[in-house]
Amino acid sequence: MVKGIPTNLEQNLLDEAFIKNAVKNAVKNGDFDSLSDETTEIPSGVTIKDEILSVKLNLEDMKSIILEEVDSLKRNSNTKKNLQQATDFYKSNLHDIEKKVENIVQKEKLNKRISQFYNNDYDFKKTILEFSNHLKIKLKSKSKIYF
């Protein structure tokens, strides 16, 4: 059964009497005005039923081709949806990564400033520390009280 065509209609299309009646009605109603007056010879041994079966087989072949195309379109649509979801996911993660990188950069800048602070006037600071240590030693030695 072809999708969308009822079973009884398929059976009617295979019935020669139904087809003859439909052709007579079409001719009587003038539906074939655009046809030329030339007659087309039908090969002997070919019946309307055979031709309809042939058309039905062709339609089934076309149906399978159409279904394959529909499946291909669905796959492409699913792929597009997946790519969109992945894009959204990576964009949100990119924002998080950028924030983390910015935090790391800020920490590095702070570390650099601290390092520069301690490196500036290192000799002067070293001298002051040595002098303060020397003072502590001297103060300790003078603070001894003898009884």
Protein Blocks (a to p, Z undefined) as FASTA:
>chain_A
ZZhiafklmmmmmpmklmmmmmmmmmmnopammpcfbdcdddehiafklmmmmmmmmmmm
mmmmmmmmmmmmmmmmmmmmmmmmmmmmmmmmmmmmmmmmmmmmmmmmmmmmmmmmmmgo
klmmmmmmmmmmmmmmmmmmmmpccZZ
